[in-house]
Amino acid sequence: MNKSQAIKLKCLDCAGDSPKEVTLCHIVDCPLWQFRFGYSTKDKRYKKRMEAAKRKYPEVYREMLQILSEYTENMANLPEYVQIHAVLEKKKEPEEPNKDFPMQALYASK
């Protein structure tokens, strides 16, 4: 088993073996979140999976976006969120991370 498979299985276990719950996972501060499908949010399969979730589960999808936006309002400008938002809403290109904010600070206190 490789790392991607292990992460995917861990996320399925956490989500009660529900692929839907993994796709629409709202625990965005989990270090495995961006890799929960077994591949990165930068992978084109991610975009396809999220677009399918948007069509199948529009209400839950909107709730996930709301949670993501609230999370980022309370945190620094996380590049992962900008990428996710760009993929899901197709409104803007991913922004560069805030170079003035040390990303290590987010994880140092944990």
N, C-alpha and C positions, 0 to 999 in steps of 0.2 A: 504494500500500500504506500502510495506517495503522499506528500504533504497536502496536495489539493484534495485527494480523496478523503484523507483523514479530517480535514476541515469541513468538507461537505457532510460527512457522516456525523460529526460533532454537532453541526448546525441542525441536521435532521433530528438528532436525538433531543436537542434542546427544544425544538419546535414540535415535539410529539409525533415525529415521523410524518409531518405534513409538509410537502413541497410548497404548498400555498403559503403556509406560515413562514417558511424560510424566505420565500420571495418577498413577502411583505413584512419582513421582520422590522420591528420598531426599536430594537435595542442597538441604536447606532453607535453607542460608545463602547461596544464590544470590539476588542482588537481583531476579531475574525469577521466582523460584519461585511467589510468590502469584499471578502473572499468566500462568502457563505454559499455560493453556488458551486464552488470548486474551481472558480476562475475569477479573475479580477474584474472590477467595474470598468476597466478599459477594454475588455474583450468584447467583440461584436456580439457574442452570444448573450452577454448581459443586456444589451439594448433590446434584443429580440424578446428575451424573457420578460423584461419589464414592460414592454409594449403589450405583450400578451396579457400580463396581469392587469394592465390598465383597462383593456377591453373586457376581460372576464370579471373583474372585481372593482368596478369604478369607485364605489363608496369606500371600500377599505384602502384602495390606492390613494384616494384624496386624504384619508386620515393619516396614512404614512407620510405623505408630503407635508401635512400640517405638523406632524411630530418632528420631521426633519428640519422644517423651517424654525420651529420653536427651539430646537436643540442648537441650531447654528446661531440664533439670536443670543443665546446664553453662552456660547463658546466663541472662540476666535474664528476668523475666516478659514474654515477647514476646506482645503482643496478637494477632498473627497466629495463633500456636499455639492460644491460647484459643478464637479464632473457629473454627479448623479442628476442634479437639476437640469443640466444641459442635455443629458441623454433623454430624460423623461419629458421635458417640456419643449425641447428644441427651440428655445428662445434666445440662447446666447452660447457662445463658445466657452469652454472651460477657461477660467481665469488662472493666472499664475498665483501661486501661494504668496501670502503676505510675508515678504522677506524680513520685515521688522519684528515679526512675532516668532519667537523660538518654539517650534513644534515640540521640542523635547520637554518643554515646561508642562505640556498637557499630560505627559506620561510620567513625569518625575515624581508627582505627588501620590501616585497609585501604589 
